[in-house]
Amino acid sequence: MRTSWVAWLIGFSLVAAAPCWATQYMVTAGGPNGELVFTPPTLTINTGDTVQFVNGGGFHNVVADDGSWGSGAPSGGAWSVTIPFNNPGTFGYYCVVHGFAGGSGMSGKITVQGAPAVSIGPGFTGAWYDPTQSGHGLFVEVLANNAILAWWFTFSPAGDQSWFGGVGNYSGNTATISQTLQTIGGKWIPNFDPTKTTNVAWGTLTLTFTDCNHGRVDFTSNVPGYGTGFMNLTRLTLPTGLTCP
């Protein structure tokens, strides 16, 4: 293991180990006087920024027009949800109680401005994590011939330690590992027996980078409990001798 990766393990114990350059915006659903609006109803942000939706009062929720994200079922409680926008485009949303997809009723729109194109290269090698979830993360190593290795050191849905990953390919700012494996069956030395370990097909990892220090990992798992989702990524280490333009 490289020295910088040891530093990564130490750094994960620090919630603020790495800064975050993205901007977070806030959109309020409803209001204390029964307002049936999102405030502000439209936003223009940059790629990599996040938007926090909060309930300002009333029985509401927020859901993307295409159903890809949302706050869950409508509620009159003090809910909030933070959504990252890592790709340029226009993204509509609405309240299922008081609005409709496409801009009718209680609805809004996020316009995400594109960022300069970034291409994966050796400088993306290092440790990556989400500062809001300090305690687990990924090792990434860019290999020859547009190959990339990613290994996620984390925890299982039951709370046990879990690690899975594999080698895939990258093009532009996106890397896909379609045959991610989870290793199980091992024990601590001197009881480690390689014949007892098994590599289980875990699922798929897709890494998308917005710049040299930020990105996200999307996942779809075949193993019960892990499900489908994503985690934002911030660089924690850059190995000595490498640069990322």
Backbone as a ProteinNet text record, in pm:
[ID]
protein_1_A
[PRIMARY]
MRTSWVAWLIGFSLVAAAPCWATQYMVTAGGPNGELVFTPPTLTINTGDTVQFVNGGGFHNVVADDGSWGSGAPSGGAWSVTIPFNNPGTFGYYCVVHGFAGGSGMSGKITVQGAPAVSIGPGFTGAWYDPTQSGHGLFVEVLANNAILAWWFTFSPAGDQSWFGGVGNYSGNTATISQTLQTIGGKWIPNFDPTKTTNVAWGTLTLTFTDCNHGRVDFTSNVPGYGTGFMNLTRLTLPTGLTCP
[TERTIARY]
85.2	0	88.2	56	134.8	119.7	226.7	223.4	105.1	75.2	-35.8	-168.6	-181.2	-305.5	-318.9	-204.3	-208.2	-259	-212.9	-261.2	-410.3	-460.7	-605.6	-683.6	-633.5	-702.2	-708.4	-599	-597.6	-694	-689.7	-771.2	-918.6	-961.3	-1103.6	-1165.1	-1083.6	-1137.6	-1167.2	-1126.2	-1146	-1260.1	-1366.9	-1484.2	-1450.6	-1363.1	-1330.1	-1193.1	-1158.1	-1024.2	-997.6	-1098.6	-1077.6	-1183.7	-1147.3	-1243.5	-1337.8	-1450.1	-1545.5	-1564.6	-1536	-1541.6	-1677.8	-1764.3	-1896.1	-1981.8	-2081.8	-2174.6	-2304.6	-2359.8	-2489.5	-2594.8	-2704.1	-2816.3	-2932.9	-3030.8	-3147.6	-3274.9	-3369.8	-3502.7	-3604.1	-3698.3	-3798.7	-3931.2	-3990.3	-4121.8	-4228.9	-4327.8	-4437.1	-4393.5	-4465.9	-4435.7	-4532.9	-4508.2	-4591.1	-4733.3	-4760.5	-4893.8	-4967.1	-4928.1	-4996.3	-4953.7	-4837.9	-4791.1	-4774.9	-4816.4	-4803.4	-4701.5	-4579.6	-4470.8	-4340.6	-4243.2	-4104.6	-4034.5	-3952.4	-3881.7	-3730.9	-3652.7	-3695.8	-3745.1	-3831.7	-3884.4	-3785.5	-3687.3	-3584.2	-3447.7	-3349.6	-3211.3	-3119.7	-3011.3	-2904.5	-2778.4	-2724.1	-2609.1	-2502	-2389.9	-2280.3	-2271.4	-2213.3	-2191.3	-2113.6	-2162	-2097.2	-2161.6	-2248.7	-2317.6	-2429.2	-2478.3	-2588.8	-2702.5	-2822.4	-2939.9	-3007.7	-3027	-3098.6	-3243.7	-3335.6	-3478.4	-3526.6	-3599.5	-3651.1	-3799.6	-3872	-4013.9	-4029.8	-4082.7	-4102.1	-4235.8	-4321.8	-4453.9	-4558.9	-4642.3	-4743.9	-4714.1	-4804.4	-4795.5	-4739.4	-4607.5	-4539.7	-4433.6	-4383	-4258.6	-4196.5	-4086.3	-4024.6	-3978.9	-4004.5	-3963.7	-3924.4	-3819.5	-3775.6	-3880.6	-3889.1	-3984	-3964.9	-3838.2	-3812.4	-3810.4	-3839.1	-3845.5	-3712.5	-3601.6	-3469.3	-3426.8	-3491.1	-3458.4	-3580.8	-3575.8	-3686.4	-3671.2	-3769.4	-3763.9	-3846.1	-3913.1	-3998.5	-4144.8	-4225.3	-4368.5	-4396.5	-4504.1	-4540.9	-4554.6	-4516.2	-4518.8	-4537.7	-4599.6	-4612.3	-4502.8	-4410.1	-4299.4	-4184.8	-4081.5	-3965.3	-3863.5	-3897.7	-3807.2	-3708.7	-3599.9	-3503.8	-3432.3	-3386.5	-3310.5	-3211.7	-3088.4	-2984.6	-2952	-2961.4	-2944.7	-2822.1	-2726.7	-2612.8	-2649	-2593.6	-2614.4	-2478.4	-2439.8	-2305.7	-2299	-2412.8	-2415.3	-2492.8	-2447.3	-2519.4	-2654.4	-2746.8	-2879.2	-2984.6	-3110.2	-3224.1	-3305.5	-3333.4	-3396.4	-3520.1	-3636.6	-3760.3	-3794.9	-3876.6	-3922.2	-4058.1	-4128.2	-4261.5	-4301	-4408.7	-4472.2	-4586.1	-4589.1	-4690.4	-4831.7	-4843.2	-4974.7	-5028.2	-4939.2	-4983.4	-4927	-4862	-4804.2	-4802	-4746.1	-4738	-4604.1	-4552.6	-4429.8	-4449.5	-4347	-4355.8	-4382.7	-4398.1	-4406	-4541.1	-4640.7	-4772.6	-4783.7	-4853.3	-4876.8	-4750	-4735.6	-4620.6	-4502.8	-4418.4	-4307.1	-4191.1	-4076.9	-3959.7	-3863	-3750.9	-3654.5	-3513.7	-3422.2	-3279.6	-3206.4	-3134.3	-3050.3	-2905.5	-2841.3	-2702.9	-2611.3	-2523.9	-2429.8	-2314.2	-2272.1	-2163.5	-2029.8	-1943.5	-1807.8	-1712.3	-1591.2	-1493.5	-1475.7	-1462	-1448.1	-1322.6	-1334.2	-1220.2	-1207.8	-1085.9	-1062	-981	-1020.5	-948.5	-807.5	-711.5	-572.2	-503.8	-372.9	-302	-323.2	-343.6	-360.1	-487.7	-577.5	-698.2	-674.1	-554.9	-518	-514.5	-564.7	-563	-680.6	-702.9	-813.6	-923.2	-1047.4	-1162.9	-1268.2	-1340.1	-1443.7	-1545.3	-1650.4	-1751.7	-1730.3	-1692.9	-1667.2	-1785	-1906.2	-2022.5	-2041.4	-1961.3	-1968.9	-1828.4	-1751.8	-1614.8	-1610.5	-1525.4	-1515.2	-1510.5	-1539.9	-1527.1	-1502.1	-1453.6	-1426.7	-1358.9	-1307.8	-1255.5	-1108	-1033.6	-902.7	-924.3	-865.2	-873.9	-733	-707.3	-576.9	-598.4	-546.8	-558.1	-444.9	-481	-385.7	-364.7	-277.5	-250.1	-369.1	-371.6	-471	-614.1	-631.6	-764	-833.2	-755.4	-810.2	-803	-891.4	-894.6	-935.7	-872.9	-906.8	-972.6	-1081.2	-1146.8	-1186.7	-1157.8	-1193	-1253.6	-1374.4	-1450.5	-1436.6	-1379	-1363.7	-1471.7	-1570.5	-1688.5	-1748.5	-1879.9	-1950.1	-2072.2	-2110.2	-2227.8	-2353.8	-2471	-2595.4	-2614.7	-2552.7	-2564.7	-2463.6	-2369.6	-2272.5	-2136.5	-2115.7	-1984.5	-1896.5	-1765.2	-1675.7	-1696.9	-1685.8	-1710.6	-1620.7	-1564.1	-1486.5	-1514.4	-1523.3	-1554.6	-1500.2	-1474.6	-1422.4	-1379.4	-1299.3	-1253.4	-1186.1	-1160.9	-1096.2	-1195.6	-1203.8	-1291	-1219.1	-1295.3	-1238.5	-1292.8	-1217.8	-1263.2	-1253.6	-1338.7	-1338.3	-1385.3	-1309.9	-1345.9	-1342	-1454	-1458.1	-1532.2	-1560.7	-1642	-1569.7	-1577.5	-1520.2	-1628	-1631.4	-1731	-1662.8	-1698.1	-1651.2	-1776	-1795.3	-1919.3	-1913.8	-1793.7	-1780	-1713	-1786.3	-1735.4	-1750.9	-1643.6	-1642.2	-1628.5	-1695.5	-1686	-1617.4	-1509.4	-1434.7	-1487.3	-1521.9	-1572.8	-1501.3	-1513	-1461.8	-1325.3	-1258.8	-1125.1	-1126	-1014.7	-995.2	-858.4	-843.4	-717.6	-607.2	-482.7	-368.3	-352.4	-310.9	-258.9	-365.8	-494.2	-601.6	-649.9	-577.3	-618.2	-592.7	-694.6	-685.6	-738	-649.5	-693.6	-796	-799.5	-896.9	-1038.5	-1050.6	-1181.5	-1242	-1161.7	-1212.4	-1289.3	-1389.2	-1474.2	-1498.3	-1494.9	-1527.1	-1669.8	-1756.8	-1898.7	-1924.5	-2001.6	-2039.8	-2123.9	-2072.6	-2139.5	-2229.9	-2184.2	-2264.4	-2178.8	-2222.4	-2156.9	-2125.6	-2006.7	-1967.7	-1941.9	-1993	-1965.4	-1913.1	-1791.8	-1726.9	-1735.7	-1785.9	-1795.5	-1729.8	-1630.7	-1556.5	-1593.7	-1616.8	-1644.7	-1518.3	-1418.2	-1286.5	-1187.9	-1065.7	-961.2	-984.1	-1078.7	-1098.6	-1240.4	-1330	-1469.3	-1531.6	-1627.9	-1701.9	-1807.7	-1849.8	-1944.1	-1930.6	-1975.4	-1979.1	-2124.2	-2174.1	-2306.8	-2291.5	-2383.7	-2371.3	-2504.8	-2496.6	-2610.1	-2559.2	-2614.6	-2562.7	-2659.6	-2600.5	-2678.2	-2695.6	-2617.8	-2618.9	-2730.9	-2817.2	-2929.4	-2884.2	-2957.9	-2933	-2858.9	-2776.8	-2697.1	-2776.7	-2856.2	-2945.9	-2876.4	-2940.6	-2893.6	-2887.3	-2780.8	-2768.2	-2639.2	-2594.3	-2469.5	-2408.9	-2281.3	-2213.3	-2125.5	-2130.2	-2041.5	-1898.4	-1804.2	-1663.9	-1582.4	-1492.8	-1394	-1256.7	-1158.7	-1024.4	-969.7	-903.8	-836.6	-685.6	-634.4	-489.8	-454.6	-333.3	-273.8	-132.6	-103.3	28.8	141.9	253.9	371.4	415.1	445.7	493.1	384.8	257.7	146.6	87.8	38.1	-32.1	-162.5	-258.7	-387.7	-415.9	-418.3	-432.5	-567.3
-120.1	0	124.3	221.2	341.9	424.4	503.4	585	679.7	738.4	833	766.4	637.1	567	543.8	529.6	521.7	654.1	765.1	895.8	909.5	846.4	848.7	784.8	672.1	603.4	690.7	764.7	855.2	970.6	1024.4	1140.7	1114.1	990.2	960	980.7	984.5	1006	1152.4	1239.4	1382.6	1427.3	1473.8	1510.1	1620.1	1712	1823.4	1805.4	1685.1	1659.2	1723.2	1748.9	1809.7	1916	2027.6	2132.5	2096.1	2165.6	2143.4	2275.5	2276.7	2399.3	2421.5	2324.7	2340.3	2431.3	2492.1	2580.9	2506.8	2527.1	2469.3	2579.7	2556.7	2648.9	2589.7	2675	2627	2668.3	2575.5	2602	2560.7	2649.2	2623.3	2584	2477	2432.7	2489.4	2556.6	2610.2	2724.6	2742.3	2848.6	2849	2934.6	2934	2982.4	3049	3103	3026.6	2901.7	2818.8	2841.4	2902	2927.7	2796.8	2796.7	2679.2	2707.9	2736.4	2770.4	2712.6	2701.7	2680.3	2815.2	2843.2	2970.9	2949	2994.2	3051.9	2942.2	2975.9	2873.5	2828.9	2912.3	2876.6	2912.2	2833.1	2856.4	2827.1	2902.7	2871.8	2846.4	2726.3	2686.5	2629.4	2591.8	2533.9	2383.5	2314.9	2171.6	2143	2046.4	2011.1	2075.1	2175.6	2238.6	2148.1	2179	2103.7	2198.4	2142.9	2219.9	2147	2218.3	2162.8	2210.7	2115.5	2145.4	2125.3	2222.5	2214	2247.8	2192.5	2223.4	2346.7	2454	2577.2	2586	2486.5	2485.3	2432.4	2341.4	2281.3	2135.9	2074.1	1931.2	1918.7	1895.3	1899.3	1790.4	1776.2	1703.8	1763.3	1707.3	1749.6	1624.3	1620.5	1506.6	1557.3	1500.5	1539.2	1501.1	1578.8	1547.5	1405.9	1360.8	1225.7	1119.9	1159.3	1064.9	1015.3	1076.3	1025.2	1063.4	1162.3	1200.2	1266.7	1278.4	1340.8	1327.3	1381	1382.2	1271.8	1190.9	1086.4	1127.8	1061.7	1088.9	1228.5	1293	1425.4	1420.2	1529.5	1534.6	1678.1	1692.4	1822.9	1849	1753.4	1769.3	1850.4	1864.9	1946.8	1863	1826.8	1745.1	1831	1769.7	1833.2	1724.4	1757.9	1666.1	1748.3	1698.6	1768.9	1690.4	1756.2	1691.8	1749.5	1664.8	1713.4	1719.6	1815.6	1828.7	1827.1	1709.8	1690.5	1692.1	1715.9	1720.7	1842.8	1908	2025	1986.8	2084	2060.6	2136.1	2111.1	2172.7	2063.6	2080.8	1976.9	2034.2	1984.2	2027.3	1943.6	2001	1930.3	1984.9	1912.7	1955.1	1888.8	1936.6	1874.2	1787.5	1660.2	1569.2	1603.6	1681.2	1719.4	1843.3	1937.4	2067.8	2104.4	2012.6	2044.9	1925.4	1946.1	1840.6	1850.5	1737.2	1736.9	1820.5	1895.6	1976.8	2122.8	2160	2301.7	2354.1	2271	2317.8	2320.1	2420.6	2426.6	2453.2	2385	2404	2327.1	2397	2333.4	2431.5	2382.3	2466.9	2409.8	2479.1	2438.6	2474.7	2380.9	2402.8	2398.9	2505.4	2509	2494.3	2389.2	2359.5	2394.8	2491	2533.9	2435.5	2406.6	2312.4	2367.2	2276.4	2311.8	2269.7	2324.8	2280.9	2130	2068.3	1922.1	1878.1	1766.3	1708.2	1563.6	1518.8	1381.4	1308.5	1185.5	1104.4	1075.8	1086.9	1056.3	1010	985.6	935.1	1018.8	1151.2	1238.7	1216.7	1131	1098.8	983.9	926.6	824.4	885.7	814.2	862.4	809.9	869.2	831.5	936.1	889.4	976.5	940.9	1041.3	1016	1129.4	1114.1	1217.7	1278.3	1408.3	1468.6	1459.7	1446.9	1435.8	1294.1	1198.3	1059.3	1008.8	1091.8	1055.2	923.3	830.7	699.9	587.2	616.6	516.6	589.2	516.4	579.4	484	540.5	459.3	487.5	381.4	392.6	387.1	478.6	480.1	481	396.6	395.7	384.6	485	486.8	403.2	307.6	212.1	240	162.6	177.5	133.1	178.6	135.5	167.8	286.2	334.8	242.1	176	92.4	167.8	133.4	198.7	98	106.8	22.5	109.6	61.3	130.2	27	55	-36.6	44.3	4.6	77.3	4.6	73	19.9	84.3	4.6	60.6	-40.6	-37.7	-123.8	-183.3	-301.1	-368.2	-307.3	-334.5	-285.8	-331.8	-444.8	-495.1	-431.6	-352	-283.8	-348.6	-458.9	-521.6	-451.1	-468	-412.2	-483.2	-406.3	-460.7	-390.5	-465	-402.1	-472.1	-391.6	-445.1	-348.8	-401.8	-319.9	-406.2	-348	-420.7	-328.1	-379	-303.8	-284.3	-161.1	-129.9	-42.4	31.9	118.8	260	357	495.1	560.1	660.3	742.5	880.7	982.3	1117.6	1131.4	1176.3	1196.5	1085.9	974.5	867.4	734	658.9	524.3	428.3	309.7	209.3	78	25.4	-106.7	-194.4	-273.6	-350	-485	-527.5	-655.3	-631	-564.1	-535.4	-659.4	-695.1	-815.3	-780.4	-857.1	-843.5	-967.7	-947.1	-1059	-1092.6	-1219	-1263.1	-1393.1	-1429.3	-1557.8	-1554.8	-1439.6	-1433.8	-1417.8	-1451.6	-1432.7	-1371	-1314.4	-1250.2	-1355.6	-1317.2	-1407	-1436	-1559.3	-1666.7	-1760.5	-1721.4	-1810.6	-1783.7	-1697.5	-1669.5	-1791.5	-1830.5	-1945.1	-1901.3	-1882.4	-1833	-1923.2	-2050.1	-2140.6	-2115.6	-2037.3	-2010	-1878.3	-1798.3	-1670.8	-1689.8	-1606.6	-1613.1	-1472.4	-1456.5	-1328.5	-1334.7	-1255.7	-1253.6	-1137	-1160.8	-1053	-952	-830.8	-729.1	-637.5	-595.7	-504.5	-416.8	-292.9	-199.6	-68.5	-13.3	119.3	208.2	329.9	428.2	555	593.4	712.5	824.1	939.9	1055.7	1174.4	1236.1	1345.9	1477.6	1581.3	1714.4	1798.2	1767.4	1830	1740	1788.6	1704.3	1671.2	1737.2	1718.2	1678.5	1666	1636.9	1543	1466.4	1375.9	1304.1	1189.1	1105.8	963.2	871.6	730.5	684.5	632.8	572.6	421.4	356.7	212.9	143.2	20.9	-69.8	-206	-259.9	-383.5	-498.8	-618.1	-741.3	-802.3	-752.7	-809.7	-744.7	-822.2	-765.8	-662.5	-552.6	-450.1	-328.5	-344	-230.9	-140.3	-199.9	-122.1	-42.3	67.5	157.3	298.6	371.9	508.6	571.4	671	739.6	800.2	836.5	911.6	1016.6	1138.8	1243	1212.6	1255.9	1227.7	1356.7	1365.7	1471.8	1407	1459	1402.3	1420.4	1315.3	1322	1317.3	1241.4	1231.9	1236.6	1283.5	1278.9	1224.7	1105.1	1044.9	1135.2	1131	1209.3	1178.8	1283.2	1265.9	1278	1278.1	1292.6	1433.3	1480.8	1608.8	1590.3	1673.8	1669.9	1811.2	1830.8	1967.5	2027.6
0	0	0	-84.8	-91.2	35.5	66.6	186.8	186.6	68.3	61.2	93.7	64.8	96.6	246.4	314.9	460.8	516.7	458.2	500.7	480.3	374.6	347	460.7	511.9	620.2	744.2	769.5	884.3	861.3	739.9	708.6	714.8	690.3	692.7	829.5	934.4	1068.2	1094.3	1000.8	1016.7	927	984.4	905.9	806.7	843.5	755.6	692.7	659.8	608.5	475.6	395.1	265	242.4	176.5	151.8	39.1	31.6	-76	-149.5	-279.1	-356.2	-419.6	-419.4	-478.9	-391.7	-453	-382	-354	-234.7	-202.2	-198.8	-270.8	-274.7	-195.6	-163.4	-90.6	-163.5	-170.9	-225.1	-118.8	-88.4	14.2	-50.7	-2.9	-50.3	41.8	-18.5	61.9	151.3	260.9	354.5	470.5	570	691.8	669.9	557.2	530.9	420.8	401.4	302.9	159.4	136.6	1.7	-76.4	-201	-286.6	-395.5	-351.9	-444.3	-391.2	-481	-442.5	-449.5	-350.7	-345.5	-333.7	-433.8	-560.9	-655.7	-750.6	-840.4	-947.3	-976.7	-1074.9	-1019.6	-1057	-1017.7	-1135.3	-1144.9	-1239	-1157.8	-1168.3	-1088.7	-1180.6	-1122.9	-1199.2	-1175.9	-1271.1	-1257.4	-1129.3	-1051.2	-924.8	-804.1	-824	-711.7	-659	-540.8	-481.8	-446	-438.9	-398.6	-283	-173.2	-58.4	-63.5	-73.1	-67.6	75.5	129	265.7	265.5	359	372.6	461.1	400.4	475.1	544.8	520.4	583.4	488.2	536.6	451.8	422.1	347.2	315.9	174.7	164.9	35.6	25.5	-94.4	-119.8	-244.8	-289.8	-415.2	-488.1	-618.4	-699.2	-837.5	-894.5	-1028	-1131.7	-1239.1	-1345.5	-1397.9	-1404.5	-1456.6	-1347.3	-1222.6	-1112.1	-1060.7	-1103.6	-1066.8	-926.3	-865.1	-728	-663.8	-532.6	-461.5	-312.1	-240	-93.7	-31.3	-113.4	-59.2	-60.9	18.5	22	77.3	34.6	88.1	240.1	303.4	450	496.1	610.7	673.5	774.5	788.2	882.3	825.1	904.9	867	790.2	666.8	587.2	508.8	466	375.6	297.7	179.1	96.6	14.6	2.6	-72.7	-198.4	-313.4	-442.8	-513.2	-555.2	-633.7	-781.9	-851.7	-995.7	-1063.1	-1112.1	-1166.2	-1318.4	-1381.5	-1527	-1573.2	-1681.8	-1730.7	-1788.7	-1789.3	-1844.6	-1766.4	-1799.5	-1731.2	-1664.2	-1535.9	-1455.8	-1386.3	-1426.6	-1365.2	-1243.8	-1154.6	-1035.4	-994	-906.9	-866.2	-734.6	-676.3	-559.7	-610.6	-570.4	-625.2	-576.8	-469	-417.6	-489.3	-519.3	-569.5	-706.8	-773.1	-902.6	-994.8	-1112.6	-1213.1	-1284.2	-1330.6	-1409	-1534.3	-1569.9	-1690.2	-1663.6	-1536.1	-1505.5	-1463.5	-1439.6	-1397.9	-1246.3	-1192.5	-1049.6	-970.7	-858.5	-769.4	-826.6	-901.8	-970.4	-980.5	-1026.8	-1041.5	-1141.3	-1159.2	-1260.8	-1216.3	-1233.6	-1207.5	-1340.8	-1372.4	-1492.3	-1448.8	-1497.3	-1458.4	-1574.9	-1550.9	-1652.9	-1662.8	-1783.7	-1805.3	-1759.1	-1721.4	-1681.8	-1792.4	-1794.5	-1893.9	-1887.8	-2004.3	-2009	-1934.8	-1863.4	-1793.8	-1838.9	-1858.5	-1901.9	-1796.5	-1767.5	-1669.6	-1720.9	-1630.1	-1659.6	-1533.2	-1537.3	-1418.6	-1294	-1310.1	-1195	-1116.1	-1165.4	-1088.1	-990.7	-995.5	-897.9	-757.6	-659.6	-522.3	-443.6	-329.4	-241.9	-251.6	-256	-272	-167	-118.9	-18.7	-21.2	57.6	75.9	213.5	222.5	353.6	449.9	397.1	485.6	536.3	483	527.2	560.2	631	663.3	738.9	692.6	756.3	655.5	528.3	423.3	291.1	191.2	62.6	-33.1	-143.8	-252.7	-279.9	-312.4	-374.6	-525.1	-597.6	-743.6	-800.5	-899.1	-965.8	-1116.4	-1187.8	-1333.3	-1391.4	-1476.9	-1533.5	-1681.7	-1742.9	-1885.9	-1969.2	-2095.4	-2193.8	-2151	-2095.4	-2054.2	-1954.9	-1872.7	-1766	-1633.4	-1541.7	-1411.3	-1305.3	-1190.8	-1076	-970.4	-913.5	-801.9	-698.8	-574	-465.5	-352.9	-312.8	-211.1	-78.5	19.2	155.1	241.4	281.5	345.6	442.3	459	553	485.2	530.5	475.2	534.7	476	535.1	679.7	717.1	854.7	949.1	894.6	978.4	984.9	912.2	908.2	805.6	819.4	719	585.8	478.3	345.2	245.5	151.8	45.4	-86.2	-189.9	-321.6	-427.1	-544.9	-653	-769.3	-856.5	-972.8	-1071.2	-1189.3	-1296.5	-1409.4	-1459.5	-1571.3	-1670.6	-1747	-1849.5	-1835.1	-1886.1	-1880	-2016.9	-2034.8	-2155.2	-2115.6	-2152.1	-2111.2	-1961.1	-1902.2	-1757	-1683.1	-1753.2	-1693.8	-1699.3	-1590.4	-1582.8	-1534.6	-1593.8	-1556.2	-1522.1	-1406.2	-1364.8	-1357.4	-1460.2	-1472	-1401.8	-1363.5	-1293.3	-1158.6	-1070.9	-936.9	-849.2	-778.7	-696.6	-548.9	-465.3	-320.1	-264.6	-190	-133	5.8	27.3	156.6	196.7	323.9	370.9	434.5	434.5	492.2	642.9	706.2	849.5	872.7	990.6	1026.1	1045.2	1006.6	1026.1	1175.7	1212.2	1125.9	1070.7	1080.4	1038.1	896.2	824.7	687.2	599.2	524.6	435	298.4	199.9	69.2	2.6	39.8	-22.3	28.6	138	195.4	143.7	73.5	24.6	-106	-124.9	-243.6	-295.6	-425.9	-488.5	-542.1	-480.5	-516.9	-611.4	-716.5	-807.6	-730.9	-714.9	-632.1	-714.6	-834.3	-914.6	-1002.7	-1022.1	-1113.9	-1043	-1072.3	-1025	-1146	-1142.1	-1246.2	-1180.4	-1217.3	-1162.7	-1266.1	-1224.2	-1312.2	-1243.3	-1308.1	-1247.9	-1314.3	-1232.3	-1283.9	-1294	-1213.9	-1223.4	-1151.7	-1130.1	-1072.3	-925.7	-862.3	-718.7	-679.4	-776.5	-743.9	-845.7	-798.7	-885.7	-805.8	-856.4	-783.1	-831.4	-748.2	-785.5	-779.1	-890.9	-897	-886.5	-817.7	-798.5	-814.8	-863.3	-867.9	-823.9	-715.5	-658.2	-674.4	-697.2	-700.8	-561.8	-465.2	-331	-249.6	-186	-109.5	-7.1	-2.6	97.4	47.7	-56.5	-104.5	-198	-284.4	-368.6	-477	-515.1	-619.8	-564.8	-599.2	-550.4	-595.8	-521.9	-556.7	-431.3	-441.2	-336.1	-401.9	-351.7	-401.3	-359.7	-441.3	-415.7	-412.2	-315.6	-306	-291	-363.5	-352.7	-211.3	-160.2	-31.4	-46.9	-143.8	-163.9	-311.8	-339	-471.8	-455.2	-509.2	-489.5	-536.6	-466.7	-501.7	-644.5	-720.1	-857.2	-961.4	-919.3	-1014	-1005.6	-1116.7	-1119.8	-1194.2	-1160.5	-1228.9	-1279.9	-1412.5	-1465.8	-1430.3
[MASK]
+++++++++++++++++++++++++++++++++++++++++++++++++++++++++++++++++++++++++++++++++++++++++++++++++++++++++++++++++++++++++++++++++++++++++++++++++++++++++++++++++++++++++++++++++++++++++++++++++++++++++++++++++++++++++++++++++++++++++++++++++++++

